[in-house]
Amino acid sequence: MADALELDALWDEFHRAVNMTSQELAAWLRVSDAAEESVPVPEHAGSPTGEHVLAILQKRRTDLTDDDLDVMYEVVDTVTAETDQEHGLEAEASRRRHRLMTLGHDPLKPPA
């Protein structure tokens, strides 16, 4: 488990990277999964990572597990790597945007 300072920094970075609310992410996971040829059970829709991000959004910092921390680091790294300034304008209709939204980050959403 991370120390308190590292956990605080990760928590803040994760919540900056994940700019969708849990309701927005849950809705997106249902929609993106429904685009495939299956009929998802609403509480189990979306990718495993997307579902884990959704679960993390519904937790308190003190309830995080080591698996949660691993996913948080992965999401922060992925969002940071894929949201550079060069790709900002082409994000609207791209697979990249949809992939990021599955992780809880909508590149078109204005910063809070």
N, C-alpha and C positions, 0 to 999 in steps of 0.2 A: 504494500500500500504506500502511496506517496505521502510525503510529509505535508504538514498543514499549508506551508507557503506554496509548494508545488501544486497541491490540490486547489488552492484558491486561484492560482494563475490558470490552471487548466480549466476550471469551472468557468472563469471569465472568458477565456478564449473560445471555449466550446459554445457558450451562449452568444458570443459575437458571430461565430461562424454559422451557427444554426439560427437563422433569422426568421424562420417560420414558427408559428405557434404550434402547440401540440394538436390543436383542432385542424389547422391548415395542413400539417403533415399527415395526420390521419386521413383526411379527405383526399390528399394527393396520392397516398399509398393505395387507397381503394380505387381511385380513378386509373392510376398507372397500371395496377394489377388487372383491372377490368379490361384494359386495352389488350391484354393477352387473351388467349382463348379459354380461360378458366373463369369460373364464377367463384370469387373469393368469399370466405367467411369474413365479415367485416372486421372482427377483432384480430384476424390473422392475415390481413392483406399486406402486400408489399414485400420488399426484399427483407432478408433477415437483418441486415445492417439497419435499414430504415425502421424496422420494428424495434430494434434495440435502441436507436436514437429516440424514438417515440417513448419508450419505457424510461429512458434517462430523463427526458423532459418532465416526466411525471413524478420524479423522485426528488427527495431533498438531498442536499450535498452529503449529509451524514449517512445516507443509506446506500451510497455508491459501492459497488463491488470492484474487484480487480478487473473483471471482464468489462465492466462499464468504463473504467479508466482506459483500457486498451481501445475500445471503440471511440471514446472521446478523442484520444490522440490521433487515431486514424482519420476521423472526420475533420479535425482541425487541419491536419497535414494535407488531406485531399482538397478541401475547400481553399486553403491558402495557395496550393500549387495550381489550382485550376481557375482562380479568379483574378489573374493578373489583368492589367489595364488593356492590353492588346485585344483580349477576347470579349470585352464588355459589350460592344455594339452588336456582335453576331450572336449573342446569347439567346435572343428571343425565341427562335424556332429550332434551336439546336438540340441534338442528343445530349450535349454537354450540360445544358440547362436542366434537362429532365433527370440526368444522372445526379446532378447536384441537389435537385429538389428531393430526390429519394433519400438524400442524407439530411434534409431539413434546411437547405440553403437555396433560396431563390435569388439568383444574381440580378434579377430585374427589380427586386423589392428595394425601395429606398431605405437608406440607413435610418435607424430609429433615433 
